[in-house]
Amino acid sequence: MSGFNVQGLTKRFGATTVVDDLDLSVEDGEFVVLLGPSGCGKTTTLRCLAGLERPEGGHISFGDRTVFDSGRHVDIATHKRNIGMVFQSYALWPHLTVRKNIGYPLKVRGRKDALRGGAVERAAEMVDTQALLDRYPAQLSGGQQQRVAVARGLVAEPDLVLFDEPLSNLDARLRDQVRTQIHQLHQRLRFSAVFVTHDQSEAFALGDRLAIMKAGRLEQLDTPQRVFDEPASEYVAAFIGMGNRLELTRGEAGWRTESGEVVDLADRTPERGAGDRAVARLRKQDLHLLRSSDQAPAHHVVLGATLVTTEFGGRHYDVLVDVGGQQLSLEADTREHGAWLREAAEGAPVLVGFAPSDVRLFAPDLDEKPQTGLALTGAEARTGGTHTVASGV
Ligand SMILES: Nc1ncnc2c1ncn2[C@@H]1O[C@H](COP(=O)(O)OP(=O)(O)OP(=O)(O)O)[C@@H](O)[C@H]1O
C-alpha cells in the first residue's frame, strides 16, 4: 500500500470549475475524510483520483507512480490504478453471487493465485459475510450488500481505497454498525483511504485527518480534534456543529450584540482579520438555559432572551431562544429544566449563558451565512427582561 499526492488538481464541467487547484497529500495507511456540503466537489475529486473523470489540470501520484499528469499527458486507466472503490449504491453485479462479486477485482487483475488461495473467503470473513457467499445481491439486506461491497473494495489489497458516501443509504443502526466495521478494518489493515461524506459525525469517527472542502478548494486539512477545537473559518465552524451565530460589534465597552448587550470576551479578536464587527459561533451543547431568577455560573457571559420553541427530546429539550433578534438553539437537560420548561409559554423571558472559552470568533464574511438551517435573521426582536452580564473572563 502507499499514500498519494495531488497537486493543482483542476476539474471543470463546461464553464464551471468544480475542483479548483486542489493540493492534497495522504500518508501511507492514512484515512482521510473529504467533508463538505452538497456540490462542493467531493465526489468529483474522488472520481479524478479513480480515473473516472479526466481533470483539466494537475498531477496525481500513488506512492512514486504518476497516474495522472496534465503537462506530461499521463492518464492511467482506472483498472490499472490499483484502487478499491465502495459506492453509496453498493454497485454489486446482480447476476453474480457474493463470492463472484467479491472476487471480481482479482479476476480483472488476472490474480488466479489469490482466487484459488482463499482471498475471497478471507475478505468475506473480515466483514462477517462468509455465510452469504453463495447468495445473490437481491437476497441480501442493504447492510449485508454494503459489507460485501467493502470486502470487494479490499480483496485485492489496493494502494488506495475510495469510499463515496458508503453509509448514506443505510438506516441509522446499520450505518453505525458498518461505520464501526470500516473503522476496525482500517485499524487492522492500515490501508490508505479517502472517504467522502457530508456527515460530520462520520468524519470525526473515521478520519485520521479531515479535508474540509468549500467550492472546489480545501478550507481546512487537519486532525478531527484540531478541526473541532480550532475551526479555520466560520464556514468550517458552521459545518462541524457550531450552528449558533451571534453578530457582534465592538464599542468602547467591548463586544456587544446587535441589541446592545455586552458580551465580555476579554480582549478576544476574530481568528482572521480585525475590525469592529465579528461573528461568534457556538455549539448548542455549550449554551446554558437559565431562568431570569437563576444565578449565572461564574465567569459566564449571560444574555437576556425569550423562548421561541421547546421540543421534547427525551434526556433534553431542544430549545430555540431569541437574543435581540438573533435565534440560538440549545439543549436543556430534562431533569434540570423539565418542570418549568413544560409550563413556560412562547415569549417567556429567560437567560442564556456560555463560557467565553467556548466561543469561536470570526471576521464576518458575507459568503459564510449560516449553513445550518437555522433562521437567524429577521426574527421578531423581543426584549429579554433583565440583562445580566458576568465579568471576569
Ligand atoms: N458530469 C457532470 N456534468 C456537469 N456537472 C457536474 C457533473 N458532475 C458533477 N457536476 C457538478 O459539479 C458540482 C460538484 O459535484 P460533486 O458531485 O463533486 O459534489 P459533492 O460535493 O460530492 O456533492 P454531493 O454530496 O451532493 O454528492 C455540482 O455542482 C455538480 O452539479
The ligand as an SDF file (V2000), in Angstrom:
LIG
                    3D

 31 33  0  0  0  0  0  0  0  0999 V2000
  -20.8460   15.1170  -15.0830 N   0  0  0  0  0  0  0  0  0  0  0  0
  -21.1420   16.3490  -14.6520 C   0  0  0  0  0  0  0  0  0  0  0  0
  -21.5130   17.3200  -15.5220 N   0  0  0  0  0  0  0  0  0  0  0  0
  -21.7970   18.5670  -15.1010 C   0  0  0  0  0  0  0  0  0  0  0  0
  -21.7280   18.9740  -13.8030 N   0  0  0  0  0  0  0  0  0  0  0  0
  -21.3780   18.0500  -12.9040 C   0  0  0  0  0  0  0  0  0  0  0  0
  -21.0630   16.6930  -13.2590 C   0  0  0  0  0  0  0  0  0  0  0  0
  -20.7310   16.0130  -12.1240 N   0  0  0  0  0  0  0  0  0  0  0  0
  -20.8430   16.9050  -11.1120 C   0  0  0  0  0  0  0  0  0  0  0  0
  -21.2280   18.1220  -11.5650 N   0  0  0  0  0  0  0  0  0  0  0  0
  -21.4280   19.3330  -10.7510 C   0  0  0  0  0  0  0  0  0  0  0  0
  -20.2330   19.5830  -10.0540 O   0  0  0  0  0  0  0  0  0  0  0  0
  -20.5130   20.0740   -8.7310 C   0  0  0  0  0  0  0  0  0  0  0  0
  -19.7930   19.2090   -7.7160 C   0  0  0  0  0  0  0  0  0  0  0  0
  -20.3820   17.9070   -7.7340 O   0  0  0  0  0  0  0  0  0  0  0  0
  -19.8830   16.7490   -6.7610 P   0  0  0  0  0  0  0  0  0  0  0  0
  -20.7270   15.5460   -7.0230 O   0  0  0  0  0  0  0  0  0  0  0  0
  -18.4140   16.6100   -6.8880 O   0  0  0  0  0  0  0  0  0  0  0  0
  -20.2270   17.3900   -5.3580 O   0  0  0  0  0  0  0  0  0  0  0  0
  -20.2650   16.7040   -3.9250 P   0  0  0  0  0  0  0  0  0  0  0  0
  -19.5440   17.6310   -3.0090 O   0  0  0  0  0  0  0  0  0  0  0  0
  -19.7740   15.3140   -3.9890 O   0  0  0  0  0  0  0  0  0  0  0  0
  -21.8100   16.7540   -3.6240 O   0  0  0  0  0  0  0  0  0  0  0  0
  -22.8040   15.6050   -3.0510 P   0  0  0  0  0  0  0  0  0  0  0  0
  -22.5020   15.4770   -1.5960 O   0  0  0  0  0  0  0  0  0  0  0  0
  -24.1630   16.1900   -3.3270 O   0  0  0  0  0  0  0  0  0  0  0  0
  -22.5390   14.3560   -3.8460 O   0  0  0  0  0  0  0  0  0  0  0  0
  -22.0100   20.1030   -8.5990 C   0  0  0  0  0  0  0  0  0  0  0  0
  -22.4600   21.4100   -8.8310 O   0  0  0  0  0  0  0  0  0  0  0  0
  -22.4770   19.1500   -9.6970 C   0  0  0  0  0  0  0  0  0  0  0  0
  -23.7520   19.5170  -10.1400 O   0  0  0  0  0  0  0  0  0  0  0  0
  1  2  1  0
  2  3  1  0
  2  7  2  0
  3  4  2  0
  4  5  1  0
  5  6  2  0
  6  7  1  0
  6 10  1  0
  7  8  1  0
  8  9  2  0
  9 10  1  0
 10 11  1  0
 11 12  1  0
 11 30  1  0
 12 13  1  0
 13 14  1  0
 13 28  1  0
 14 15  1  0
 15 16  1  0
 16 17  2  0
 16 18  1  0
 16 19  1  0
 19 20  1  0
 20 21  2  0
 20 22  1  0
 20 23  1  0
 23 24  1  0
 24 25  2  0
 24 26  1  0
 24 27  1  0
 28 29  1  0
 28 30  1  0
 30 31  1  0
M  END
$$$$
